[in-house]
Amino acid sequence: MSGEAILPGDIARRVIDPHAYAEWDGLLDTFDAIRATTPVVKVQPDTPGLFDPFWLVTSYDDVMRISKDNAAFLNNPRPVVFSFNETIRFSRAATGSNILVDSLVVFDAPVHPKYRKLTQEWFMPRNLARLEDELRALAAQTVDRMLAGGTDEVDFVKEVSGPYPLRVVMQILGVPPSDEFRMQMLTQQLFGGQDKDLSGSGLDKMTPEQVVQTVAGAVKTFEDYFAGIAEDRRRNPTDDVASVIANALVDGQPLPPRDMAGYYIIVATAGHDTTSASTAGAMQALAGDPAQYARVRADRSLLPGIVEEAIRWTSPVQHFMRTAAEDCELGGQQVKAGDWLMINYVAANHDPAQFPDPRRFDAARSPNRHLAFGAGAHQCLGLHLARLEMKILFEAILDRVAAVEPAGEAKRASSTFVGGLKTLPLKVTPA
């Protein structure tokens, strides 16, 4: 370890503390300080054996390099999300894998490109264009509900940015509206378990082992549910993505049950929480800038910039982990084969070397080559759908809402992995 730059314990704790991610400005201050001195730095546990040491990567250029070089920086064999060793041991005992869900996110070549190819064409703009009428209807229904509450104050997350992308993703997976609440609760157990307001099951009061057992239960429930969806789509295929997954062949063989379940789970969960976070972030920025809201109402050509900047500004997927396949130099540090690395998208997307005045929401920011969708072979499969969903929803809002302003304190979720606003009180003035 001699010669390595090691992050002091008090700062290192903030990097893995979910509550630190709820205190956004303080978190950005922390990453600014780290990036300015040691953009690649080793994080070690205070308690031996609590977690494996890893390299924290905070600069845009280094995160981009790792994201695009999938041969030198692997998703396997270590977990792709920061995990305590107790969690890894439980997962290995329960599933034989270091993680509870095997999905596109965790695979490397040659498996990953084969699995990604199965649905990649479905998620391309040409195919998604046929969904536009359905998305506009869902957006209109969402805005109707927001404005029909009998009051001009709303919680935008609970009433708009949460339900809308959830319904979109459930619809393309063939999940009926009656099961949406169940799907949302299961997702929050997977992604929101670190936040007492989102887990819905008292996870914040559980021991780490109890938390992992609860999450494993949610995964099993997901697997059983989507096994039923898959069986139905094999008997009665449609043109939805659920049918594509259910009937997919890789090397002439159907997907193994665990891999098929993981495919459904990653589409179902990652497909709505992330878009919800970006949508809420966009509205938070617009509510705080009435002049910008008025401009985009008058000139809808500004809307793509609003969407793209919101995705950078919020960075809903806050980190992934990679494992070095070979010795290399990164950020002035000597990284060894087998070392674990955290590529922190929050830090990279707020690197002033790439984004001048990065904390400012700038809809005209150009270029805006953010990393919120990742890069390279593992770039988010649903990025075109997320952009389309947000654009159509905001078109509906801008048509029906003349003005919007804050009506209370916005609060972020406590989560190290997928994060964003969990409440956004607004006052809305109908058009």
Secondary structure by P-SEA (a helix, b strand, c coil): ccccccccaaaaaaaacaaaaaaaaaaaaaaaaaaacccbbbbbbcccccccbbbbbccaaaaaaaaaccccccccccccccccaaaaaaaaaacccccccccccccccaaaaaaaacccccccccccccaaaaaaaaaaaaaaaaaaccccccccccccccaaaaaaaaaaacccccaaaaaaaaaaaacccccccccccccccccaaaaaaaaaaaaaaaaaaaaaaaaaaaacccccaaaaaaacccccccccaaaaaaaaaaaaccccaaaaaaaaaaaaaaaacaaaaaaaaacccaaaaaaaaaaaaaccccbbbbbbcbbbbcccccccccbbbbbcaaaaaacccccccccccccccccccccccccccccccaaaaaaaaaaaaaaaaaacccccccccbbbbccccccccccbbbbbbbcc
